[in-house]
Amino acid sequence: MDDFTFDNGRPGSTGDEWDCTPPQDRPHLLIALFPDGDTRRAIEKHREDWLWPAGRRFPPGAHLHLTLHSLPDLSADDT
């Protein structure tokens, strides 16, 4: 689907589907794949070619990853 590329204009709606929740301050454990430098730069270049809603947030390049699994946070009471 290329509805959001420069050639096709802006999306018609900027509703809740564009909202993103900021990361929590609590540490958590992720099982993730991190791209190598060339792949990371290609991803960053690719996302520059898209139109994004105002206020969008991108993680720093060094934080780009594909989350395979997120383990729940445990408090001291849970251990």
C-alpha positions in Angstrom: 0.0 0.0 0.0 1.5 3.3 -1.0 -1.2 5.7 0.1 1.3 7.6 2.2 4.1 8.3 -0.3 4.8 11.7 -1.8 3.2 10.7 -5.1 -0.2 10.0 -3.5 -0.5 13.0 -1.1 -1.3 13.1 2.6 -3.6 10.6 4.3 -7.1 11.7 4.7 -7.3 11.1 8.5 -4.9 11.9 11.3 -7.0 10.2 14.0 -6.1 7.8 16.7 -4.3 5.5 14.4 -1.4 8.0 14.2 -1.1 8.4 18.0 1.9 6.8 19.6 2.4 6.2 23.3 5.8 7.5 24.6 8.0 4.8 26.1 7.6 4.1 29.8 10.4 5.2 32.1 10.5 1.7 33.7 13.1 -0.7 32.4 11.7 -3.7 30.5 13.2 -6.7 28.7 12.8 -7.1 25.0 13.9 -9.9 22.7 14.7 -8.0 19.6 16.7 -7.9 16.3 18.9 -4.8 15.7 19.8 -4.0 12.1 23.4 -3.5 11.1 24.7 -0.1 10.2 23.9 -0.3 6.4 20.4 -1.6 7.0 19.7 1.1 9.7 20.8 3.8 7.3 18.6 2.4 4.6 15.6 2.4 6.9 16.3 6.0 8.0 16.6 7.0 4.3 13.4 5.2 3.4 11.3 6.9 6.1 12.5 10.3 4.9 10.6 9.6 1.6 7.2 9.3 3.4 4.8 11.9 4.6 4.2 11.7 8.3 1.6 13.5 10.5 2.6 16.5 12.5 4.1 15.6 15.9 5.3 12.2 14.7 8.2 10.7 16.7 11.1 8.5 15.5 13.5 6.7 17.7 17.2 7.5 17.4 18.8 5.3 14.7 20.8 3.4 17.3 17.5 2.3 18.9 15.8 0.9 15.8 14.9 -2.7 16.3 12.3 -5.3 15.5 10.7 -6.6 18.8 10.2 -10.3 18.7 8.9 -10.5 22.3 8.4 -8.2 25.2 8.6 -9.6 28.7 6.3 -8.1 31.3 7.8 -5.9 34.0 8.1 -7.5 37.4 8.0 -5.6 40.7 9.8 -6.8 43.8 6.5 -8.3 45.0 6.3 -10.5 41.9 9.7 -12.2 42.5 
